Amino acid sequence: MTVNADSTQRRKLATKPFAKADRIFFGVARAAAYSSFVIIALILIFLIGRAIPAFQTQGIIDFAFGSTWDASASPQKFQLGPMLWGSVLISLIGVVIAIPLSISIAYFIEFMAPKVLAKAVTTIVDLLAAIPSIVLGLWGAFVFSPIAAGWAKMLNQSFGWIPIFDNPEQNFLRSPFIAGIVVAVMIVPIIASITREIFSKMDRDIINAALALGGNRESTLRKVILPTASGGIVGGILLGLGRALGETVAVLYVLNISFDINWGQVLQARGGSVASMIISKFGEANPSEISALMAAGLVLFMFTLVINSIASYIVAKAQPWRK
Amino acid sequence: MSSRTYQLSAENVNVWFGERHVLKDVNLAFPSNQVTALIGPSGCGKSTFIRTLNRMHELIPSAGFGGKVLLDGEDIYGDGVDPVKVRLKVGMVFQKPNPFPTMTIQENVLSGLKLSGRKNPNNEELVETSLRRASIWNEVKDRLNDPALSLSGGQQQRLCIARSLAMGPDVLLMDEPCSALDPGSTRRVEETILELAPQMTIVIVTHNMQQAQRVADQTAFFLSEDGNPGHVVEFGATEQVFEQPVDPRTNDYVNGHFG
């Protein structure tokens, strides 16, 4: 028998499906996976195409960071600054309120509640995520705003000497504070369910060790559970932040959108939100303003994309001790 | 030997999980400054029993308890006894090495102080004495600020022992501390146990007959037969339990006939 020269060569192993059912399944799965790339690319191309005129007339930097929006001026001025900062401000308020709430919910479900109750709370928190944002917006406008305005007034009376709680006009409705709380309601389920997931995957032995060393529940949470889970929790927070930045209708209903930039007087009745501004102006916009609104959408899209990429990176990499 | 003092003792300890009775009428006294081994086949309740000695048992939902555990003459299950205080006196080392992953070697040794809110005047000294007592000081003294997970499994386990010792417990409970370790690391941990024995009361759960014979002054044999709750079949000096057991079941078990 002659030795085949090829026998020592590395062969490519076939991983292709043979059965017909497998081939169909592979095809569908592959198409579904690739379609997400295609859809993102198409959206980007569309947005960029429509946004270019606005970028050309306004200049990218002025567009993103300037602070005048006037379609009737000549030349027209479209500058997004107050909205972009407003989105960030509202999201930050939302996240600051949502973090302690979400961690407490997750801790309760995972470490305190009996099984039946834990299941019930999990379901209810997940249901919270399923409330359409228009419903939350209407609830926010007609039910919650008057109540929150009362809280805002108390904050102002007690802590008005701190600049961020200053409000000389004494109008407490439609403020970033209220919009922030409404956004918090929307992102609590996201952060809580990711935190719960991380808690449930934690090595129970580490928690037991902390208790065996004389830790109580509070110190065990603070010194051991949170540091160990921090990577995942931060990822969840950033995912929530992404949702908060893009929130449109609910914010529109509870916020007075104003291009008079509000740097941080959270109780005052003026604020900004890119997404809400787009929807509020879209109906009556002329072609050049529509281009500017598309450009605003593009800026928000990029911003959210960056936040989400950071989120997935942190979730994946920030826990080096995980094997 | 007649003037033995018993720092820790269990009186009529019964344990349930939900409706299931898993331990029945366990009476054991652990002599001060000696090592007591708990042996028995899997599922006999020895790991459950050791957890009743520092009130870790009650952390499992549905866990039930009856009887008394006396520590320095006081029932640790008595009214108004704070389980956290009990655990400060009765340290525990677990089956799998479980140093805190986010902390350095030094932070792990001091973690009990942080967790319990206790203050210690000289942390550096405490780190060194604790690591020395766990016989790991020479291996880690130049890298105290390295992550605890950079240590080998055996070193991690001795770090966990040091972490418990730093709290100055009177009793150390060890739940199969070597079952996840290789023979070399096992030997080092056993040496550590023998060095600690004159200073504190040690209770160790083990599956390893030779280990019980090497480290323990006393041995208790647990057995759970035919779905009945686990109970102590034989308890006495280690030599006697292994060489001249009274109960034939003990004889079968220590000679490897079952389990």
HADDOCK unambig.tbl for C-alpha pairs under 7 A between the chains (distance, minus, plus):
assign (segid A and resid 205 and name CA) (segid B and resid 98 and name CA) 6.43 0.50 0.50
assign (segid A and resid 206 and name CA) (segid B and resid 98 and name CA) 5.72 0.50 0.50
assign (segid A and resid 206 and name CA) (segid B and resid 100 and name CA) 6.39 0.50 0.50
assign (segid A and resid 212 and name CA) (segid B and resid 87 and name CA) 5.57 0.50 0.50
assign (segid A and resid 212 and name CA) (segid B and resid 91 and name CA) 6.47 0.50 0.50
assign (segid A and resid 212 and name CA) (segid B and resid 92 and name CA) 6.14 0.50 0.50
assign (segid A and resid 213 and name CA) (segid B and resid 87 and name CA) 6.36 0.50 0.50
assign (segid A and resid 213 and name CA) (segid B and resid 88 and name CA) 6.25 0.50 0.50
assign (segid A and resid 213 and name CA) (segid B and resid 91 and name CA) 6.60 0.50 0.50
assign (segid A and resid 213 and name CA) (segid B and resid 112 and name CA) 5.12 0.50 0.50
assign (segid A and resid 213 and name CA) (segid B and resid 164 and name CA) 6.54 0.50 0.50
assign (segid A and resid 214 and name CA) (segid B and resid 84 and name CA) 5.02 0.50 0.50
assign (segid A and resid 214 and name CA) (segid B and resid 85 and name CA) 6.75 0.50 0.50
assign (segid A and resid 214 and name CA) (segid B and resid 87 and name CA) 5.37 0.50 0.50
assign (segid A and resid 214 and name CA) (segid B and resid 88 and name CA) 5.14 0.50 0.50
assign (segid A and resid 214 and name CA) (segid B and resid 112 and name CA) 6.50 0.50 0.50
assign (segid A and resid 214 and name CA) (segid B and resid 115 and name CA) 6.52 0.50 0.50
assign (segid A and resid 214 and name CA) (segid B and resid 116 and name CA) 5.21 0.50 0.50
assign (segid A and resid 215 and name CA) (segid B and resid 84 and name CA) 6.76 0.50 0.50
assign (segid A and resid 215 and name CA) (segid B and resid 115 and name CA) 4.46 0.50 0.50
assign (segid A and resid 215 and name CA) (segid B and resid 116 and name CA) 4.85 0.50 0.50
assign (segid A and resid 216 and name CA) (segid B and resid 84 and name CA) 6.66 0.50 0.50
assign (segid A and resid 216 and name CA) (segid B and resid 116 and name CA) 6.99 0.50 0.50
assign (segid A and resid 219 and name CA) (segid B and resid 115 and name CA) 5.31 0.50 0.50
assign (segid A and resid 220 and name CA) (segid B and resid 115 and name CA) 6.45 0.50 0.50
assign (segid A and resid 223 and name CA) (segid B and resid 115 and name CA) 6.89 0.50 0.50
assign (segid A and resid 227 and name CA) (segid B and resid 102 and name CA) 6.56 0.50 0.50
assign (segid A and resid 228 and name CA) (segid B and resid 101 and name CA) 6.94 0.50 0.50
assign (segid A and resid 228 and name CA) (segid B and resid 102 and name CA) 6.02 0.50 0.50
assign (segid A and resid 321 and name CA) (segid B and resid 101 and name CA) 6.25 0.50 0.50
